[in-house]
Amino acid sequence: MAWKLISDTTITTAVTPLLVTGIPATYTDLWVSISARNSSNENPFKVNVNGSGAGHDGKNLGVYPSGTPFYQLNPSGGGLWEMYGTATGGGLYWGVNNFYFKNYATSDSPKVTWAYSGVPNNGGYQLGFHGLSWSNTSAISSLTLTNKAATNFDVGTRVVIYGILVS
């Protein structure tokens, strides 16, 4: 298995939405790591694949800062994936999400991915594991990230993408 850096981008101007484009279809799998920053108290952000507003489904398992576990079935309502993006608390909020897309470049089957995330939240941490699917069979070439309350992703938000060749 060989990993190849495709892009490493840190934004220098606040934006919404955050567009990740030009993902090449030359690898077997794809790893996307997002360190999202936001100056508002808005926790989740939504992920849209290839500009499609439909066909996203998922299940979230996690733990609140209190230690209480939670389970959400399709928290995004089937439209977009909803991830823990920017934390609640004080100051500049941030969160980390990592996605592993298996066979992202094929055009003969729906896409399945898993993701995990973590955010500081009111003095503790909120952790989550996500099983996600996208019913479209197109190769994944772009992601659109939008904060739930339409606030900006702030300076310092970073998106790193690796292509993975599986032998």
N, C-alpha and C positions, 0 to 999 in steps of 0.2 A: 504494500500500500504506500503510495507516494502522495504527499501533500504539496500543493503549489499555491503560493500566494497570488491571488487574482487582483485584489485591491485592498488598500488600507486607507480609509478616509476619515479625517477628523474635521467636522464642520467649523468654519471660522465666522459664520454669520447665522443668526437664528433663522430657522426655516420651519414651515409647515405647508404641505407634507414633506417628508424626507423621502426622496426618490433614490432607489438603488437600481441603476440601469446597466445595460451592457454585460449581463452575466453570460459568458460564453457557454455553448453546449458541447464543450470538448472534454469534459471529465465524466467519471462515473457518478460520483456523489459530490455534494456541496456542503460546506460548513460556513455558517454565517454567525458572527458574534457581534452583538449590538450593545454598546454601553451608552444608554440613553440618559440625557440630562435635560432638566426642565426646571424653570423657576416658579412654576405654579404647583399647587398641591393636588395635581392630577395624577393618579397612579397608572391606570392602564393605557396602553396604546394599541392600535389595531394594525394588523398586517394584511395587506392585499397582494395577491400574487398576479403578476402580468396585467394589472389594471382591471381584473375581473372582480366584480362585486358580489359574485355568487359562488356556491360550491365549496366554501370553506366550512369544515366541521372539526370538532375537537372535544377532548375531555381533559380537564385539569384536575390534578391532585396536588395538594399543598399543605402547608402548615402556617398558621398565623403566628405573629410574634408571641402570643400568649401560650403557644404550644398546641392550640386546638387545630386538629386536622380539618380540611375541607375538601369537598369534591364538587366539581361543577360539570354538568353535561352541556356541551355546546354553549358556552357563555356568550359567544358572539352572535347567537341567533342565526347561524348559518350563512351570514353575509361575509364577515371578516374574522380572522383569528384575533382574539383579545388577549394581550400579554401583559405581565407585570412590567411596566416600563419605567416609570419615574416614581420615586418613593414618596411617602407622606412623612411629615415631621417638620423640621425647621431648616431654613437655608436653601441651598441649591440641591434639588432632588435628583437622584440618579438610580439606575437599576441596570442589571446585566441580563441579557437573554442570549442563549446559544441555540442554534437550529442545526440539525443534521438532516439534509434532504437526500434520501436514497434514490438512485436512478432518476435524478432530476431532469436529465436531458432526453429521456426517451419520449417518444410521441405515441406510444401504443398502450399506455396504462395511466390510471389516476396516480397522483403523487401522495406519498405518505412521508411524514416527517415526525421526529420527536424533538422536543425542546425542553430546556430547563432554564429557570430564571430565579433571581434573587434580588430583593430590594430591602434597604433599611426601611423600617416602618415603625414610627412612634417609639423609638428606643429599642426596638428589637429588629428581627429580620423576618420577612415573608419569603418563603421558598416555594417553588412550584415545579411540577413535572407535567409536560403537556404531550398528549398523543394527538396529532393533527393530520387532517387529510384535505386534499383539494381534488374535487371530482373531475376536473378538466384533464385531458390527456396531453396538452401542449407541453413542450419543454419550458422550464422556468427560465425566464430571461430578465425579469425585473421584480422588485418588491417595492411597495409603497407603504410607508409608516406614517400613521396619523395619530396624534394624541387624542384621547377620547373627547376632551372638551375643546378641541381645535386650538389648543395652545401650541406655541412653538417648541421645537427641539432646540435647546440652547447650544451656544458655543461650547465645544469640548465633546459633544456627542460623537461617538466613533463607531464606524462600521468596518469590520474586517471580514473578507471573504476568501476562503480557500477552496480550490478544486481538489478533488481526491480521485486518484486513479487506483482502481482496485484490480489486481491481477487475477 
